Amino acid sequence: PIGPLLGTYRTGDGRWIQLNMMEPDRYWRPACVALGRPDLVDDPRYDTHDKRVAIGPEMRALFEEILGGLTLAEALGRLKAADCIASAMNCSSPRGS
């Protein structure tokens, strides 16, 4: 199962970011705070990886919205400052289209 902290997202400037947080419960708090959504940390709907996976499409849409509101530089800067694992993708889309 893949949660919101693994995968590719388009940023607000049309670039792509890859989140690679393989320990999702460890990174949940710092990622949410770094991305400006500390309210998600203790929300009982999202407080475990299993819950976030169970509502996968909802979580995906939420992270698309969050990261879509930031430039690639902003998102990477915030996540790196919080010791979260993310990288820029050097392509026009994650599927090459």
C-alpha positions in Angstrom: 0.0 0.0 0.0 1.2 3.5 -0.9 0.3 6.5 1.1 0.6 10.2 0.3 4.3 10.4 1.3 5.4 8.2 -1.6 4.8 9.3 -5.1 5.1 12.1 -7.6 3.1 15.3 -7.5 3.0 18.4 -9.8 3.9 21.6 -8.1 2.3 25.0 -8.7 5.0 26.0 -11.2 4.4 23.0 -13.4 7.4 21.0 -12.1 7.3 17.6 -10.5 8.4 16.4 -7.0 9.0 12.9 -5.8 8.2 12.1 -2.2 10.2 9.1 -0.9 9.3 8.8 2.7 9.5 5.0 3.2 8.7 5.3 7.0 5.4 7.2 6.7 4.5 7.3 10.4 7.9 8.7 11.2 7.7 11.4 8.5 4.0 12.3 8.8 4.4 15.1 11.4 7.4 16.8 9.9 6.0 16.6 6.4 2.6 18.1 7.4 4.2 20.9 9.4 6.7 21.6 6.6 4.0 21.8 4.0 1.9 24.2 6.1 -0.7 21.7 7.3 0.0 21.0 11.0 -3.8 20.5 11.4 -3.4 17.1 9.6 -1.0 15.7 12.2 -3.4 14.9 15.0 -6.5 14.5 12.9 -7.9 11.1 13.8 -8.8 10.3 10.2 -5.1 10.5 9.3 -3.2 9.6 12.4 -1.8 6.2 11.1 -0.4 5.0 7.9 -3.1 2.4 7.6 -5.8 5.0 7.8 -4.1 7.2 5.2 -3.8 4.2 2.8 -7.4 3.2 3.4 -8.5 6.6 2.0 -5.9 6.7 -0.7 -7.7 8.8 -3.3 -8.7 11.4 -0.7 -5.1 11.6 0.6 -3.7 11.8 -2.9 -6.1 14.7 -3.8 -5.2 16.5 -0.6 -1.4 16.3 -1.3 -2.0 17.3 -4.9 -3.7 20.4 -3.6 -1.0 21.2 -1.0 1.9 20.7 -3.4 0.1 22.3 -6.2 0.0 25.5 -4.2 3.8 25.6 -3.8 6.6 26.0 -6.3 9.1 23.1 -6.6 11.7 25.2 -4.8 9.4 26.1 -2.0 8.2 22.5 -1.5 11.8 21.0 -1.6 13.1 23.7 0.7 10.5 23.2 3.3 10.7 19.4 3.2 14.5 19.3 3.2 14.6 21.7 6.2 12.3 19.2 8.0 14.6 16.3 7.1 12.0 14.8 4.9 13.0 12.8 1.8 12.0 14.4 -1.5 13.6 15.2 -4.8 13.0 17.2 -8.0 12.1 15.2 -11.1 13.8 16.4 -14.2 11.1 15.8 -16.7 8.0 17.4 -18.0 5.8 14.7 -16.4 6.4 11.6 -14.3 5.3 9.4 -17.2 7.2 11.2 -19.9 4.0 12.5 -21.6 
